Amino acid sequence: MAESSETVLIQYKGTATGSITLSVNSSTVGDLRKAIAQQANLDTVQLIAGGRKLQDDSKSLQASGLSLPRTIHVLRAQGSAAATELQQQETRASSLQRLQQAAEALANRRGDRPSHGAPELSLENQDGTVMRFENDEDRRALIIGLSLHEKGRTSLKQGKLQEALDEMLIAEEAFGLCNPVHLPLIDNLGLLSLDIVWCIYQLRQVDKLSQAQQRLAVARAALAKSHGPDKERLRMLHGNFIPQLAVYVRLEALEGIAAFHSNDAPAAAAALQKAMGTWHSLQVSDQDLMNLVSMGFSTRKAARALRFWAGDVSEAAQWLLKDRQDRERRRAEDRERRHRRREQERLGTTDKGHLVDMDVREKLCKLGFDPQLAAEALRLTENSADAALDMLMDPEAEGQLQLSIMERREQRQDRRKRAREASSHNAHGQTSTATCSAAGAAAAGPSHAAAAETGAPPHAAELLQDAIEESDAEGADLDERDIEAENELLKGVSGDPLAAYDVDVGEEGKAIQQYLDKVAKVQGLDA
């Protein structure tokens, strides 16, 4: 519903689940709080939207950013136990807000603007081609959703289940802001829905498992659109093996578990038996695993390759060798991109804040012009090839270019001196020592969307010095960046395009057997 509409539908979940329809212009946060508390039969509630606690009851829904249909989180706010839980929730809410703001900052960074040493995310398909969008808001929504989903997956691996669930729910909101036409091109929405339900199961929120069928249906539909109803697109893309097969074990297991908690034993039995069959197909021989590990491959990648190739050691070894070569090629290309970007930032920006067009500079250099002069001419002419060429061919203008380069060099030296002083000040314990990951990229493709590898995280003082040395923008706003939050987001960034499907199905196997036993008991009682 658009902001200009008179009413807005707000769904809520958490301590209570439901929906409220209120007037956008005349209703306040207090009205929403009172309506939800009354509908949920609670004394009072705390409200969290987008990782931010809604505190000012006098604010209108529109001023609080609730003028679009969205989901908010509801917390009970009564009693000492609830107060402790509320404090924990508020801490998580504050962390979520910082992560969301960091994700938005990453999404806002574009390749034609200086990043002042900050990491930058872009969307690529599995071939490494950057994806283009007519609407920049769609690109932003996907980057925010992808980065928060990756953060949630990292929290899930670390056993931080509630944090993982909170992060993934906000990622789900971000995907909801993207034009639906783009979603079938990637399977992330399906993977995200699946991961959310897995978190709910791991948290043993049994009362919510019966309600999880809708999300599982979304996951099933999204994967079918991306992979094909019978996974035929995956077979075309990958040949005889399907890297994503482990994901279907989790999907089928959760479908069976949700059906069981919906009192549908026959459907539960069918789904669980199918999941068990898929699970058995992914088991690998310990001896085969040891053979691949002895060749120098990691246990995780060796197990993945054996699963992909149905236990064929020879095929798995060949695939691992090719995968290693591909990763080395991608790392070399990434190093080249980072080197090019580093050089580009050192050349400074135009008056409108754009970086020097390196392709145009290369063309001017091929005509015999000095690289520094060519870059300076482009910087002063907003990357106009014709205007830059006129300057370079004019002896008087060329002299002005030389003076301009010398002036900027002196400015850099002055900033470098100040950076060293700041670094020395930091070494004496007077400033923070936060770290920040180097540039990374999020990949999105017909069957995969994940994040590409990052470089080593430099010390904050080193980051500050690099930014001052490499950028001509006065006073790069590094202080406004939440470096710690960016670092948290980028921890899960990996250069492995198949990492999202590299699911250890051990827990799934236990869950399948556990619920098959429960179904057998129920069916035995019915008989």
N, C-alpha and C positions, 0 to 999 in steps of 0.2 A: 504494500500500500504506500502511495507516495506521501511525502511530508505534508502536502496541501490537503489531504483527506481529513475529514472531520473526526474519524475514529481510527484507532489502531488496535490490532489484535496482538497481545503479548502472551506468549506461552511461558510457563515457568516449570522448573523441575528442581529436585533436591529433596528437602524435607517433605515437600508436597509437590504434586504434579497436576497441572491443569492449564487453563487459559483464561484471560480476562480481556474484555473489550472496553476501552475507555476513550474519552474524548482527548484528542491530541492537545488542543489549545487550552481547555479549561481544567483538565485534570493535572494533579501534581504527583510527585513521588509519594507524598503522604497518602493521597487517595489510593494509589496503587498498593501501597503497603497495607492499608486498612482493608481493602477489598480482598487481597490475597489471604490475609490473616483470617478474615471472616469466612471466606470460602473454604479454607483449609482447617477451620476450627482450631486456630492457634491464638494465643494471647497477643503476640506480636512477632514479626519476622524481620530478618535482615535480608537485603536484596543486593545481589552482585550482578553487574552487567558488563560483559567484555573485560572481566578481571578487575573491575572497579566497583567498590562498595558505594551504593547510593545512600548518602547521608542527609542531604539537604531536602527535607520533606516539603519545603516551600517551592522548590524548583518545578517548573512544568515538565511534562513528559518530553516535549519537544526540545527544551533546553538541556535535558539530561541525555539526549541522544537516543530516545526511545520512540521516535516518530516513524520508525520503520518496523515492520513485523520482525520480531526477534525473540530469542529465548533468554530468560534471565534465571539466575540460580537463587533458590530460596533456602534460608537457614533459620532454624528455630532460635529464638532469642529469649530464653527464660531459664532460671535455675542455675546453680553453680556449675553443674556438669556441662550444661549448654553454653555457659559463659566461657568455659575452657575451650570447648569445641569452636565457639565463635571466634575466640582469639586465634586459634590455629587457622581457621578459615580466612580470617582477615589477613594473616601473614601470607597465606597462599594467594589470596586475592591481590595483595600488593606485589608479590612476585609475578603473578600472571599479568598484571598491568604493565610492569616493566618489560616483560618478555614481548607482550603485544606491541608496545611502543617501539622496542628494538626491531621487531619484525617489520613494522611499518616504515621505520627509518631505512632498513635494508631495501625494502621494496621501492622506496622513493628514489634510491640512487640509480642514476642512469649513466651509461657509458660515455655520453657526450658532455658530462659534467665532472668537475674535479671532485674526487672523493677524499682528498686530504689524508691519504694513507688508510682510510677506512675500508672494511670489507664490502664487497658489492656482490649481489646475487643476480643471476640472470637465468632464464628458462631455456633449456636445451632439450632436444629430443635424443633418442638413444644413439643417433649418428653424430651427435655433437653439434648439430645445427641449431642456432639460436631461433627460438620461436618468436614470431611477430604477431602483434595483436592490434586491431584497428582501434580498440578502446583501451587506453592505458590503465583504466580502473580494473579491467579484467586481469591484466598482467600483475598488477599490484595484489589483487585478491588471491591469485594463485600462489604468488611468492609468499604471502603471509600465511596462507593455509599450509603450504608445503613446509615452510620453516618451522611452524609450530607443531605440525604433525611429526616432523623429525625429532623435535625436542621431546614430544610425548613418547615416542618410541624409545628414546634414550632413557627417559625416566622409567618406562616400563621394564627395560632390561636391567635397570638398577634396583628394581623392586619397589620403587616409589609409586605405588599404584594410584593413590588418590591424586597426586600431582600429575601423573600421566593422564588420568581421566580428565582433569580440569583443562590441561593444555590441549588435549584432543577435541574437547567440546568447543573451545574457542576456534580451533582450526576448522571445525565443521561450520561454524558461523561464517568464517572468512570464505570458505568455498561457496556458501550460500549466497554471497554477494556477487559471485562471478556469473557471467552470462552462461546459461545452461548449454548453449551451443558448443562451448569449449570442453565441457566436462566429459562427453563421450570419447574425446581424444586421449584422455589419460585415465588410468585405473585408480588414481589416488583416492577418489571419493569412496570407492568400494573398499579399498584397503583401510581407510580411516574408519568407516562404519564398522568394519570387522574388528579393528583394534579396540574401538570403544566398547563393543560388546564383550570382547575378551577381558578388558579391564574390569567390567562389571562382574563377570564370572569370577575373576581372580580375587575381587574384593568380597566375594560370596554374598553379593546383594541379590539373594534368591528372589525377593519380591519383585525385582526389576527384570529378571530373566524372561518371564512370560511376556513382558512388554517389549522385549528386545527383537521380536520377530520382524517388526517394521524396519529396523535398521539392517537386519540380516537380509531382508528382501531388497533393500537399497543396495547392499553390498553385492548380492547375487545379480541384480539387474545391471549394476555398473560394470562388474567384471564381464558379464555376458556381452555388453556393448563394446567393451574394449578388447576382449579376448575372442569373442565369437561364442554363440550358444553352446557349441561343442568343442571350444578351444581351438577352432580351426585356424584362427589368425595367429595363435601362438605357434602352431605347427609350421605355418608358412614362414614365420619370423625366425624360429629357432631350429627348424628341422625335426629330427626324431626325438628330441628331448624337450621337456616343458619345465623351465626353471620355476614357474609359479605354482607347481603342483602342491607344494607344502602349504600354500595359502588355502587351497581347497580342502585340505585336511581340517584346518581350523574352522573354515566356514561350515563344512558338513557336520563337524562335531558340535558346534554351537547351535546349528539348526536343530539337531537332535535334542540337545539340552533344553533349548527354548520350548520345543514341542512337548517335552516331558513335563516341564513346569506349567504348561498350558493344559495338562491332563489329556494329552493326545498320545497315548502309548504307541499305537500302530505307526504314526508318523515319526515318532522319536526312534523307534526300532529301525525303520527303514533308513533314516538319515544316519544313525550311528553305525549301522552295518556297512553302509556305503563308505563312511569315514574310515572305518576299520580296514576296509579293503585298500583304500588309498594309502592309509598309514603303513600297511604291510609292504606296499610297493616302494616305499621310501627308505626301508631299512637297508643298511649296508653291512657287508661282512667286515669283521674286525681285521682279518688278514689282508683283505683288499685295501682297507684303510691304511694299515701299516705299510703296505707296499708303496702307496702313493706318498705317504709322509717320508719314507726313506729316500724318495727322489727329491726332497727339498721343499715339498709343498706343505702348507699349514694344515692342521687337522680339520679346521672349519672348511677350507676350500676343497680339500680332498673329499670330505663327506658330501659337500655340495655337488661336486663333479660326478661322484658315484651315483648320487640320486638322479642327477640329470640324465645319466647314460645307463640307467637301470643296471648298475653293477658291473658294466663293461670297463675293466681296468685300462685296457689299451685306448679306448675312445676317450675315457676320462682324462688320461695322461696327455693325450694330444690336445684336448680342449683346454686343459690347464696351461700348457705351454703357449698356446695361441692367446689365451686370456692374459698371460703374463706379458707377452709382446704388445698386446693392445694397451695394457695399462702403462707400460713404459712409453709407448707412443703418445698416449694422452698426457702423461706427466711432462714429456718434452714439449708438447704443444702448450700446456698450461704454463710452463716456465717461460716459454717464448711470449705468451700473452702478457704475463706479469711483467716481463722485462720491457715489452713495448709500452705497457701502460705506465710503468715507472718513468721511462724516458719521456712519455707524453706529458706527464704531470710536471716534470722538471722544466719543460719548455714554457710553462705558464698558460694562462687563459686569456681569451679575448675579453673585450669590455663587457660583453654580454654573458661572460662566464663559461664559454665553451672551450674545450681543449683543442689544441692544434690538430687539424686533419692530417694524419700521418700518411695517408695514401696520396693526397695532393702534394705534400712535402716531398715524397719520394719521386713524383713526376718532375717536380722542379729540380731536384738533385740530378736526375737523369739528363736535364738540359745543361748541366755543368755548374749550377749555383751551389754555393756553400750551404751545408745542411742547417747551420745555426742561423744564417741570414734568411734562408727560405722559411724556417720556422717562425722567425720574428716577423717577417713580412706577412705571413698568414695570420699570426696572432693580432697584428695591427689592422688587418683588413677583414676580420671576421671570416677567415678561411676562404676568401674569394681568390680563386686561382688567377683570374685576369688582373685584378688589382695588385695582387702580390707580385705578379710577373712585371707589371709596369714599374713597381718600386725597385725591384731588383735590377732592372735595366737602366734606371735613372741614377747616374753617379752621385748626385746630391742626396737623393733619397737613400741610397745605399750607405752613405756616410751617417745619416740619421739612424739607420738600423744598427750600425756599429755602436753608436753612442747609447742607444736604447739597451743593447745587450750588455754593455759595460755597467750601466746604471742598475740593471736588474741583478747583475752579478754581485755588485757591492751590497745591494739590499739582501741578497741571499747570505752573504758573509756575515752581515749584521744579525740576521735572524739565526744563523748557525751559532754565533757567539751567545745569543740569548738562550738558545736551546741547550748549549753546554752548561750554562749557568743553572738552568732549570733542572737538568739532569744531576748536577752536583748538589743542588738543593734537595732533590729527591733522595739522593744517596745518604743524606744526613737524617733521614727519617721524617722529613717535614711534609711530604706529600704521599698520596696513596700509591700502591704498587700493583694496581689492577693489570690484567693482561688482556690481550685481544687477539683473536685468530686472524690470520691473513686472509686475503681475498679468496672467496669460494664461489661456486655456481650451483644453482639448483637445476636439475635436469628433469624435463618432462617429455614424454614420448607417447606413441600409440599404445604401448603396453607398460610403460614405466615412468615414474617421476620420483626422483630422489635428488640428493645433493652431491656435487663433485668435491674432490679432495681440496684441503686447505694447506697452506704452508705452516711453518712453525710459528707459534705465538710469540711475538716480541714483547719485551718489557715495556710498560707504559711510557717510561722516559724515552726509550728508543723510538717508540711510535711517534711521540711528540716531536722528537728531533727530526725523524724522517719526514714528517708532514711539513715542518717548517722549512726544511732544506728543499723539499721537492715541489712545493706549491708557491705560486706567486700571489695567492690570495692572502691579504693581510689578516692576521689573527684567525687562522683556521679554527672553527668552532668545535674543537675537540672536547672542551669542557662540557658541551651540551650533549655529547654522546654518552650513552650508558654502556661503557665498554664491557663491564662485567656481564650485563644482560646479553650483549651481542656474543660474547664468548660462550655463554651458556647455550645460546641458540645454535652456534656453529660447532658445538662439540659433537653433535650427531652427524655432521656433514661428512660424507665419504665419497671417494671416487669410484665406488663400486656400483655400477648401474643395476646389479641384481641383488643388492643388499636387502631391499625391501621384501624380497621373497625368500630370503635365507632364514627360514623359520626352523628352529629346533623343535621338532614335533614330539619330544619326550613328554612334555606336560599334556599335550593333546592326547597322546596315547593313553595316559593314565585316566584322563577325563572320560574318554570314550569307553574304556572298560568299566569304569565306575558306574556310568549311567546305563550301560548295557545290563549290568547286574541289577540296577534299580528297575529297569523296564521289565526284566525277566521276573522279578518278584511281583510287580504289579500285575503282569499278565497271568502269573501263576495264581494270584488271589482271585482275579476275575474268572479264571477257569474253574 
